[in-house]
Amino acid sequence: MTLMLRTRALTKTFTLHLRGGIRMPVLSGVDLDVHAGECVVLSGPSGAGKSTLLRSLYANYRAESGIIEVRHHGQMINIAAADPRAVLAVRHETLGYVSQFLRVVPRVSALDVVAEVLLARGIHPPTARDQARHMLLRLNIATRLHAIPPATFSGGEQQRVNLARGFIAGHPILLLDEPTASLDAENSAVVVDMVRQAKARGTAIVAICHDADVRDAIADRLFTMTPYQDAA
């Protein structure tokens, strides 16, 4: 299997400036390999650093030390040491991230929120919007809602728009943060099917998933994490 993502000796510490500069270590020496076509689910109690690791993989958090390599254009790129322009290029073409919460420009329709990723790649606007429409319908977002800004939607509807936006891009590496947290059983089943299809295409996936049924349905293996203070 092709190695798509790798961390070695990854460390992350937060400094609490409002608490006199107290340093709070969260990640220490994390070694993780993720291959094409597999889904690795981060496992462990609250406070183990699962969200911190996911955000570090996306370079939302800068690693204190260690490496985070992703396969970009056939080469392993260390985004922990890359300049911002290189990180943006990796995100644009290679590394996708679906958070629990939808953050978009107000007054932009749900259809355009989802199509935006394809439009940014130069895909013909009618084609991009047709693909966005198909993705929204697959996630049970009714046609009557496509022209409405998703800021007015329920939490579950917003999460489905977020998932549509994340999956439509077809990134080779995909990070999922609680992808079914606000979804009912029917829509969770749709997401499970989407993850399975992505894996079949060779997508490497790292996920946080507290729903045991969903976790068991998508995980090829678990990566167990321990709170730093317990591991010390």
PyMOL commands that set and color helices and strands:
alter all, ss='L'
color gray80, all
select helices_A, chain A and resi 17-19+50-57+84-93+110-120+125-138+143-145+150-152+155-168+185-200+212-218+228-231
alter helices_A, ss='H'
color red, helices_A
select strands_A, chain A and resi 3-16+22-35+39-43+65-72+75-78+95-98+173-177+204-208+221-224
alter strands_A, ss='S'
color yellow, strands_A
deselect
rebuild
show_as cartoon
